[in-house]
Amino acid sequence: MQFFTAFGVDLPKLLFQVINFLLLLYLLNRFLFKRVFQILDERTERIRKGLEDAEAAARDRELAAAEREAALTDSRKEAQALLARAAKIAEDTRAETVAEAKAEAERLIERAHGEITAEREKAMGELRAQVADLALEAAGKLVREQMDGPTQRRLVDQFLADVPAGDAAKAKSRRN
């Protein structure tokens, strides 16, 4: 006890203060600290839940970004396929048009050849008719002249010289 008196500590007051402190500690623990610890625990839980939600949202954003990228890639592939299909259709259409144009040109050329051949045949027929008319006219003039023996002989020789050998045989057979 000398220790307490040496420092001037009143023992009954000290005991009273210790009991007051313990009582205060008990009351604070009972009514204040439990509520504060409960609030702190709830807040810790909300923070933990918020962090989990933030992580989930980040994962969802990453998944959404990956899905958007995949959709964009698919859209690009589909666009490329559509462009390739359109180019093929255009090429096929062009080839078909060229083939039709060639066929039409060939038909026109064939028809032109036919028309040219018909015109040539027609012109040759007209020419033959004119030559026959001229020959008949010339023969008529010759017949009007006096045909003597030497003139007839000269005309026959001239005719035979102008007509090829096969035609000469035909001409002789016609005269007989």
C-alpha positions, 0 to 999 in steps of 0.5 A, a space after each residue: 500500500 505504500 506504493 499507492 500512498 507514495 504516488 498519492 493514489 486514493 485506493 477507494 477512488 481508484 476502485 470506484 474509477 475502475 468499477 465505473 470504467 468497467 461498467 462504462 466499457 460493459 455499457 458501451 460494448 452492450 449498446 454502442 460497440 455491437 451496433 457499430 460493429 454491426 454497421 461496420 460488418 454491413 458496410 463491409 458486406 456491401 463493399 464486398 458485394 459491390 466489388 463482386 458486382 463490379 467484377 461481374 460487370 467487368 466480365 459481362 462487359 468483356 463478354 459483350 465486347 467479345 460478342 460484338 467483335 464476333 458479330 462484327 466479324 460475322 457481318 464482315 464475312 457476310 458482306 464479303 460473301 454478298 459482294 462476291 456473290 454480286 460480283 459473280 452474278 454481274 460476271 455471269 450476266 456480263 458473260 451471258 450478255 456477251 454470248 447473246 450479243 455474239 450470237 445475235 452478231 453471228 445471226 446478223 452476219 449469216 443473214 447478211 451473207 444470205 442476203 448478199 448471196 441472194 443479191 449476187 444470184 439475182 444480179 447474176 440472173 439479171 446479167 445472164 438475162 441481159 447477156 442472153 438478150 444481147 446475144 439474141 440481138 447480135 444473132 438477129 443482126 447476124 441473121 439479117 446479114 447474109 450468111 454465106 459459107 465462110 461467115 457461118 464457118 467462122 462463127 462455128 469455129 469461134 463458138 467452139 473456141 469459146 466453149 470448153 470441150 464438155 460444153 462443145 459436146 453438149 452443143 453438138 448433141 443439141 444440134 443433132 
